Amino acid sequence: MKIFNALCLLVIVIIPFKIIGQSKANSIKPINIGETVSIHSKILNENRTLNIYLPQSYKLDSLKTYPVIYLLDGSIDEDFIHVAGIVQFGSFSWINMVPESIVVGITNVDRKRDFTYPTTIAQDKKDFPTSGKSEDFMGFIEKDLQPFIQNKYRINDTKTIIGQSLGGLLATEILFKRPELFDNYIIVSPSLWWDDQSLLKLTPKAYSTEKKIYVAVGKEGDIMERDAKLLYKKLEANRKENTEVFFKFLEDQDHGDALHLAVYTAFEVLFKTID
């Protein structure tokens, strides 16, 4: 009986420790790669959500400043996570492809509205009934978004924009009309067919600051491939001494998967001067 009672006591003592141990081993913590913030845009008269990736060193070095990469289509379920991953990987010291950077993913409300300028094509108006408000969205970037990022985060003067498809159309429009907003332009599979390629007929606005422009397109059909190459040729023909222009044809990618590889290869050439 004494032996039985001792065994029972041993079981009573051991089991709680085992349960506690399992509980600690099975504890779950979220993985955080940044933060989500909401800002009110006076230009757009609406709230906009931003996904922000911060480098690991951001909280460790209170004096360091960082370049900013602005990502169109920057929702969590769009391009934010995989582009932030490229930035993190590329900034590892043993890779040294891109400097440690802050990524600002701009989540969409109505990309057809925000990324397109007014069109004269009836079919465009029918297919995209809310379209034509890119001027407002560019104003949002200039007067709401960039000042907010400037005031809230420790950034330096280097700004990059990434846009694909309709986002590539908008990035091209910014380059042509408000080039001072960004230093580096990564334009992937731009939808330059919009309004019968009217953007390609414009003369880009002059600028004095240095620019690096990367244009890429996958195997996406005659129109998309032709227009991307025409954009590159136009930029190259008007290239100033303070501008570098690059073009990449991604023959193994299509419209759905060109962005990831395009961003990776863009970083390789745009930031190649890193020591």
C-alpha positions as CSV (number, residue, x, y, z in Angstrom):
1,M,0.0,0.0,0.0
2,K,2.9,2.4,0.8
3,I,4.4,1.6,-2.6
4,F,1.1,2.2,-4.3
5,N,0.6,5.5,-2.6
6,A,4.1,6.6,-3.5
7,L,3.5,5.8,-7.1
8,C,0.3,7.7,-7.1
9,L,2.0,10.7,-5.6
10,L,4.8,10.4,-8.2
11,V,2.2,10.4,-11.1
12,I,0.4,13.4,-9.6
13,V,3.7,15.3,-9.4
14,I,5.0,14.3,-12.9
15,I,1.9,14.8,-15.0
16,P,1.5,18.6,-14.3
17,F,5.2,19.1,-15.2
18,K,4.7,17.2,-18.4
19,I,1.6,19.2,-19.3
20,I,3.3,22.4,-18.6
21,G,6.3,21.3,-20.7
22,Q,4.1,20.4,-23.6
23,S,2.3,23.7,-23.2
24,K,5.5,25.7,-23.5
25,A,6.7,23.6,-26.4
26,N,3.5,24.1,-28.3
27,S,3.2,27.9,-27.7
28,I,2.4,29.9,-30.8
29,K,3.7,33.3,-31.7
30,P,2.9,35.4,-34.8
31,I,5.6,36.1,-37.3
32,N,6.0,39.8,-37.8
33,I,7.7,41.3,-40.9
34,G,6.4,44.8,-40.4
35,E,3.3,46.8,-39.6
36,T,0.1,47.9,-41.2
37,V,-0.9,51.6,-40.9
38,S,-3.9,53.6,-42.1
39,I,-3.7,57.2,-43.3
40,H,-6.3,59.6,-44.5
41,S,-5.8,61.0,-47.9
42,K,-7.1,64.5,-48.3
43,I,-6.6,64.2,-52.1
44,L,-8.6,61.1,-52.5
45,N,-10.9,61.8,-49.6
46,E,-10.6,58.3,-48.2
47,N,-8.5,56.2,-45.8
48,R,-5.7,54.2,-47.4
49,T,-4.0,51.2,-45.8
50,L,-0.2,50.7,-46.1
51,N,1.8,47.6,-45.4
52,I,5.3,48.5,-44.2
53,Y,8.3,46.2,-44.2
54,L,11.1,47.4,-41.8
55,P,14.6,46.0,-42.0
56,Q,15.8,44.0,-39.0
57,S,18.3,46.7,-38.1
58,Y,15.7,49.5,-38.0
59,K,15.0,49.1,-34.3
60,L,18.6,48.3,-33.4
61,D,20.2,51.4,-34.9
62,S,18.3,54.5,-34.1
63,L,20.6,56.7,-36.3
64,K,20.5,54.8,-39.5
65,T,18.3,56.0,-42.4
66,Y,16.9,53.9,-45.2
67,P,15.9,54.1,-48.8
68,V,12.2,53.5,-49.5
69,I,10.7,51.2,-52.1
70,Y,7.1,52.1,-52.9
71,L,5.1,49.1,-54.1
72,L,1.9,49.5,-56.1
73,D,-0.5,46.5,-55.7
74,G,1.0,46.3,-52.2
75,S,-1.8,44.4,-50.4
76,I,-1.0,41.3,-48.3
77,D,-2.8,39.1,-50.8
78,E,-1.0,40.8,-53.7
79,D,2.7,41.6,-54.0
80,F,3.8,42.9,-50.6
81,I,5.0,39.7,-49.0
82,H,7.1,38.3,-51.8
83,V,8.6,41.6,-52.8
84,A,9.5,42.3,-49.1
85,G,11.1,38.9,-49.1
86,I,13.3,39.8,-52.1
87,V,14.3,43.0,-50.3
88,Q,15.2,41.1,-47.1
89,F,17.1,38.4,-49.0
90,G,18.9,40.8,-51.2
91,S,20.1,42.9,-48.3
92,F,21.8,40.1,-46.5
93,S,25.5,40.9,-46.1
94,W,26.5,37.8,-48.0
95,I,24.2,38.7,-50.9
96,N,24.6,42.5,-51.0
97,M,22.3,43.0,-53.9
98,V,20.1,45.8,-52.5
99,P,20.6,48.1,-49.5
100,E,18.5,47.6,-46.4
101,S,15.3,49.3,-47.4
102,I,11.8,50.1,-46.1
103,V,9.1,48.7,-48.3
104,V,5.8,50.6,-48.5
105,G,3.0,48.5,-49.9
106,I,0.1,50.6,-51.0
107,T,-3.1,48.4,-50.7
108,N,-5.7,48.8,-53.4
109,V,-9.1,50.3,-53.1
110,D,-9.9,50.5,-56.9
111,R,-6.8,50.0,-59.0
112,K,-8.7,50.5,-62.2
113,R,-9.6,54.0,-61.0
114,D,-6.3,54.9,-59.5
115,F,-3.9,53.6,-62.1
116,T,-5.5,54.9,-65.3
117,Y,-5.8,58.3,-66.9
118,P,-9.0,59.3,-68.8
119,T,-9.4,57.3,-72.0
120,T,-11.1,58.2,-75.3
121,I,-11.8,54.6,-76.2
122,A,-15.4,53.6,-75.7
123,Q,-14.5,49.9,-74.9
124,D,-12.1,51.0,-72.2
125,K,-14.8,53.1,-70.6
126,K,-17.2,50.2,-70.8
127,D,-14.8,47.7,-69.3
128,F,-13.4,50.1,-66.7
129,P,-16.3,52.3,-65.7
130,T,-14.5,53.9,-62.7
131,S,-11.3,54.6,-64.6
132,G,-9.5,57.8,-65.2
133,K,-8.4,59.1,-61.8
134,S,-4.6,58.6,-61.9
135,E,-4.0,62.4,-61.6
136,D,-5.6,62.2,-58.1
137,F,-3.6,59.2,-57.2
138,M,-0.4,60.8,-58.2
139,G,-1.4,63.7,-56.0
140,F,-2.0,61.3,-53.1
141,I,1.5,59.9,-53.6
142,E,3.1,63.3,-53.7
143,K,1.1,65.2,-51.0
144,D,-0.2,62.6,-48.7
145,L,1.9,59.4,-48.8
146,Q,5.5,60.6,-49.2
147,P,5.2,63.3,-46.5
148,F,3.7,60.7,-44.1
149,I,6.5,58.3,-44.7
150,Q,9.0,61.1,-44.4
151,N,7.6,62.2,-41.0
152,K,7.1,58.7,-39.5
153,Y,10.1,56.7,-40.6
154,R,13.9,57.3,-40.7
155,I,14.4,57.5,-44.5
156,N,17.0,58.9,-46.8
157,D,16.5,60.6,-50.2
158,T,16.4,57.5,-52.4
159,K,12.9,56.5,-53.6
160,T,12.0,53.6,-55.8
161,I,8.6,52.7,-57.3
162,I,7.5,49.2,-58.5
163,G,4.5,48.8,-60.7
164,Q,3.2,45.9,-62.8
165,S,0.4,45.7,-65.4
166,L,-1.9,48.7,-64.7
167,G,0.6,49.6,-62.0
168,G,3.3,49.6,-64.7
169,L,1.1,52.0,-66.6
170,L,0.9,54.3,-63.6
171,A,4.6,54.1,-62.9
172,T,5.2,55.1,-66.6
173,E,2.8,58.0,-66.3
174,I,4.6,59.2,-63.1
175,L,7.9,59.0,-64.9
176,F,6.6,61.0,-67.9
177,K,4.7,63.6,-65.9
178,R,6.1,63.8,-62.3
179,P,9.6,62.2,-62.7
180,E,10.9,64.0,-59.5
181,L,8.7,61.8,-57.3
182,F,11.1,58.8,-57.6
183,D,14.8,58.1,-58.4
184,N,14.3,54.5,-59.5
185,Y,11.5,53.1,-61.7
186,I,10.8,49.4,-62.0
187,I,8.2,49.1,-64.7
188,V,7.0,45.5,-65.4
189,S,4.5,44.4,-68.1
190,P,3.0,47.9,-68.4
191,S,-0.5,48.1,-69.8
192,L,0.5,50.7,-72.3
193,W,-2.3,49.6,-74.6
194,W,-4.6,51.9,-72.5
195,D,-6.2,54.6,-74.5
196,D,-4.7,53.4,-77.8
197,Q,-1.1,53.7,-76.5
198,S,-1.5,57.5,-76.0
199,L,1.0,57.7,-73.2
200,L,3.8,56.5,-75.5
201,K,3.0,59.5,-77.7
202,L,3.9,62.0,-75.0
203,T,7.3,63.7,-74.5
204,P,8.5,62.9,-71.0
205,K,8.9,65.9,-68.7
206,A,12.5,67.1,-68.2
207,Y,14.2,66.4,-64.9
208,S,17.6,67.2,-63.4
209,T,18.0,64.4,-60.8
210,E,19.6,61.0,-61.5
211,K,17.3,58.2,-62.7
212,K,17.6,54.5,-63.1
213,I,14.8,52.9,-65.1
214,Y,14.2,49.2,-65.5
215,V,11.5,47.9,-68.0
216,A,10.7,44.2,-68.2
217,V,8.1,42.1,-69.9
218,G,7.4,38.4,-70.1
219,K,6.1,36.3,-73.0
220,E,2.8,38.1,-72.9
221,G,1.6,38.5,-76.5
222,D,2.5,40.8,-79.3
223,I,0.9,44.0,-77.9
224,M,2.3,43.8,-74.4
225,E,5.8,42.9,-75.7
226,R,5.8,45.5,-78.4
227,D,4.7,48.3,-76.1
228,A,7.2,47.5,-73.5
229,K,10.0,47.5,-76.1
230,L,8.7,50.8,-77.5
231,L,8.8,52.3,-74.0
232,Y,12.4,51.2,-73.6
233,K,13.4,52.6,-77.0
234,K,11.6,55.9,-76.3
235,L,13.4,56.2,-72.9
236,E,16.7,55.3,-74.4
237,A,16.3,57.7,-77.3
238,N,15.6,60.5,-74.8
239,R,18.1,59.4,-72.2
240,K,20.1,62.0,-70.5
241,E,23.6,61.6,-69.1
242,N,22.2,61.3,-65.6
243,T,19.9,58.4,-66.6
244,E,20.4,54.7,-66.9
245,V,17.8,52.6,-68.8
246,F,17.6,48.8,-68.7
247,F,15.3,46.3,-70.5
248,K,14.7,42.7,-69.8
249,F,12.7,40.2,-71.8
250,L,11.7,37.3,-69.5
251,E,11.0,34.6,-72.1
252,D,10.1,32.0,-69.6
253,Q,7.6,34.1,-67.7
254,D,4.1,35.3,-68.6
255,H,1.9,38.2,-67.3
256,G,1.0,36.3,-64.2
257,D,4.5,35.5,-62.9
258,A,6.9,38.0,-64.5
259,L,7.0,40.4,-61.5
260,H,8.9,38.4,-59.0
261,L,11.9,37.6,-61.3
262,A,11.7,41.1,-62.8
263,V,12.1,42.7,-59.4
264,Y,15.0,40.4,-58.5
265,T,16.9,41.2,-61.7
266,A,16.0,44.9,-61.5
267,F,17.6,45.0,-58.0
268,E,20.7,43.3,-59.4
269,V,21.3,46.1,-61.9
270,L,19.8,49.2,-60.2
271,F,21.8,48.8,-57.1
272,K,25.0,47.2,-58.5
273,T,27.2,49.9,-57.1
274,I,26.8,48.6,-53.6
275,D,30.2,47.8,-52.1
